[in-house]
Amino acid sequence: MTTFLAGNRLSGRFAVSLIIWLLIQATDSLAQLPAGFHNNLVQSGYNTPMGTVFSADAKQLFVWDKAGRVWVSVWNGTQYIKQPTAILDISPEVGNWRDFGLLSLCLDPNFATNGLIYLLYVVDRHHLLHFGTASYSDTKDEYFNATISRVTRYKVNTTNDGLFADLTSRKVLLGESQSTGIPLTHESQAGGTLLFGRDGTLLVSTGDNASYISTDLGNSSETYWQTAINDGILRVNENVGAFRAQMPTSLCGKILRLDPNTGDGVPGNPFYIPANTRSAASRVWTLGLRNPCRMSLQPGTGSTKAVDGNPGVLLVGDVGWNNWEEMHIIRQGGENAGWPLYEGILENSAYAIAAQTLENKDEPNPSNTCTKPFLTFADLLKQASEEVVTVVNPCSGLPLPGLQRRYVHSVPALDWNHTNNIARVPKLTAFSTTTALIGAADSPVPGKPFSGNCSTGGAYYSGTVYPAAYRNLYYFADYGANWIKAASLGTAGDITSVNEFVPTGGTNGIVDIEFNPLDGALYFTNINSGEIRKITYATNRPPSAVISADKLSGTSPLTVQFKGEDSTDPDDDALVYNWNFGDGSRSTLANPSHTFSSTGTQSFTAQLTVTDPEGLSSKQQLLIALKNAAPTAKITSPIANSSFPSNKVSNYSLKAAVTDESINTLTYKWQVIVRRNNQQQVVSTVTDISPTISLTSVGCDTEVYYFIKLTVTDKEGLSASDSITLYPDCDWFTLAVQNFKATLSGPASASLTWTPPIAPFDEVLIAVRTGSGFSARPSGTNYIANPDILGNSSVVEGGKTVYRGTATSVIVTNLSPQTTYYFRAFTRKDTTWSRGVEVSLTTGVASSTLSQFDPTLCYKLTNRISGNVLSVESGAITDGAPVRQRLFADQAWQKWKFQSVGSNTYQLIALHSNQALSVENASTQDWAGIVQNTPANVNNQKWIIQTGNDGYSTLRAVHSNKLLDIANQNDGGMVIQYAASGSYVQYWKIEATGCTNVTSPASATLCYKITNRVSGKVLAVENGATASGAIVRQQTYANQPWQKWELRPGDTPNTYQLAAVHSGQVLAVKDASVQDRANVVQDTNKNATHQKWIIQTSSDGYSTLKAVHSNKLLDIANQDENGMVIQYTFSGSYVQYWKLESVGCTTSGGRAGADFDATLTLFPNPAKDYLDIDISIAEPTAIRIDVYNTMGQKVHTDNISLEKSAIHRINLPNLPNGIFVIQLNTSSKRQLTRRFVISQ
């Protein structure tokens, strides 16, 4: 129950820039295919899809994912339509960790009539040990421990609702118990593929399941060998690590050939034992494989009869270890692919040396005449040669028993190097095997040399749609390098040519290729992007849809201006536009406007389809959210770029700071991804809020590190992501440059900076290229560097060398506009180059102009993508208050004055607070927040403004050279700094606006009810209590004095005290707490900051009330009658918005209490030297009259006793002009409070 995925900034930010980026990448890939070929999307939205299979008529497309689910799509004449629900879900049984999971699926040759499907998967250890017992839970997983792989069969039935597997039909063919499965003792290398031979037998490829970290001879500390033996998963004799691949008595590292009805071995298998048909030996067809991830059958080969022992020619991609990837052509049973004594065509020295003494305890010496009771693995395998090799017993000199080909290396037809562009084919000599380089002058195989590091097999193209030159070829792929190549096959298990088809970087985690006879296209699966794609051939090329919108979120009704006219057709065909807005409405305009409406929070998916005259189409989507802000997420533990122990298991608690308006409804997905060289695998996926994970030892033999990615999603589908990288404490990491960064230093130049490696080094070399990143490293030291990209310099993997030396910065010039560049910094020590550290950068528009701003005007700054303006959050006036993006509401905290501090450099001063726009804590890091600070002559408050020809501007922080940016497109989203990327999210429209603002609707002479936007209930003092500390709750409005509040203006703009009409006590945060969920009470006025509230009113009439002392907003704990009123950190949720409405200061009963009438008349008002108070009482009453200024200071007191209602005058000499509050207090603690004004 887990998952593959790469994290980057684009994937974690927002749809518009991501779509633009994806379209750029798609266009690049299309342009690099051979003429007439097109890379088309078939389906997307899968979570780690592992592959596809087609029904015999190809009208059903089956896709399985790593977690254990199988999906079906049905051909409707033009496309495959996916069934909404999976036909089978065995995720509770599947161990979905590292590269384990549901590995393969195949259909019975007679699926159309019998409905049988077959699955190969790794079993969750908890399920393996506890299923069927009281201790079993289908929600519990146990990973990173010994388990098995299993093959099962299910029957699929057709119903009115679609295809569904009959769970009661489950039959285990292999691995019915923990001692009969394929043993797994480490974290990788399980294989595998299921497919049917032409003879109707079921073929299964399996990995050696040994360690990839060390030379695993058994007993390797990082493996689970001891647990496997204790549990009966592994026999003692099989505890030989990778050498299990050489044992016919082990299921590991093999191709198995089974009876699909029973799972038994099949007569004709090379080691078949009639008396024990379920033994490993009876099932083995081929041995000596490391990790045969994918294999396929060459069409037209093999027999239709199982008894002939000829299922057909198998084309196998075997994933290599440290240096070489392999492509094998297996033509007969008993062939030995050579692992681990051989990696690629030639000997693997580490394992070959060990094989000299390591014994195969399942192979007693049949001629023990030399005190050698068991044969060693070196005795049992020899290199191939031109001559027929007979392998003999080292004691007797007699031929070893059984098939001789089992003892001879069946060399791969092709191998290729991990780091250098070297691809080889075998060349047999009289006594051994050498190699010939593809593309060399004397090579028997033409082609261009290449590299890669994860062979994923492929498919044979037997169709007729492709041009003749592209037919009858084997198309194979590399997951690490993301290419597809085409090989022509000879008749002797060899290849005769290799040609590029999809270039390096043209796929995105390719894990499967299949031929579809229905449309004659090759289909491939991208596990990282969750896509099924196909490569078609046609003279007409498909269009590319490009969709954008002026806004992606807002309140209902929301009018959105869409734009589709940027869609293109490579043949310049006229396009037909078809918009589906997701609410039942459509449009055929290129740039339609549409209004979305909803009574609550809701999201709509707007989709644009563009179609050319011949019916080829392209689609793109945007998510429009009403009354919903996307969450935010920031991983806080572990610390980004920190190191972990490379030689032992380490545990980490994953934590993140997350915000959302409904935080309890968020779903979490933590992904732990291991990256080895340029391969990546998902170790685990966890949905807990703060899980604990284990990072296993990775050693230091290869460059391995971890990505940790968090995605949080709200109930409407909006999400936010963050990711970090953790590195092992290895020398290769210490040899890499640190803090490598690329930023735009001008329209056509980039500034590259770094810090030196931790370890001693000789020099740093930096290369740059476009299109895709680097996969190779330099060789030798003969390189010419030139920072002018148009100048003369040496080539590195098609790119330019722009720097060599030991400094820590360089400026690269003459970059092209609106182009993505990949810079890689390699480090050399002696003759060895590191793999390098890579960053990318996208240049902006071709030109920009200096910007001039009038210091007497106010400006609003609108982001080009989100449409929101730069705003000080909640109108705070405090130093350090965050700056966010908000819908423009004509507020002072959304307006800025520009003060020139140098050539084209400005300070931006917030109108409401006179504070300066600043990068928080003068950080130079990406994602650093933007705040307001007290103006000072510091560079983190200075911004270089450049305006493009289109009127949009970039704002570059002087201290960091990074641009003003946004973290997402949501109202209330963070404003940040980020390295220049060329994305439109870094562009702002700066427009003059008036320096006035909409103010809060508060009056000093009125009473208000304050109604929550979500619950509809008002602020009320519980039970009408008058005591200090009485709880404030939310209640249905009943026109009671304890539900009415007077607003007393403070000494700063929009700051108030709220006094309860019935008691005169003021609204306060209990005990001046600064914690979330602190209760709100009424309190005796002390003029304290926890009794003061900043009221900010939006254009829709709703307000937020922010406690001055804590900077948190007035909120509610729930929507219940008498529910608690609290303070809470700003979340953007509507529960933090209130409607302030004047309601009059009388109550439903006309009286405030038994002491006096709530109607209190003051005159004259405004007053000068005196004030008359009309006091109505029902019985004799003692009254204290207090007068306060707006600072809460008492400036006058009178004590009187009245027998009846009367007008009482108080003299107010020497009081300054201003607003004052008068409070009448009785002996029964009843209070009345009113405002009056003195104007001399």
Summary of the structure (lengths in Angstrom):
residues: 1240
radius of gyration: 36.9
end to end distance: 77.3
largest distance: 131.6
contacts: 4367
relative contact order: 0.06
helix: 8%
strand: 43%
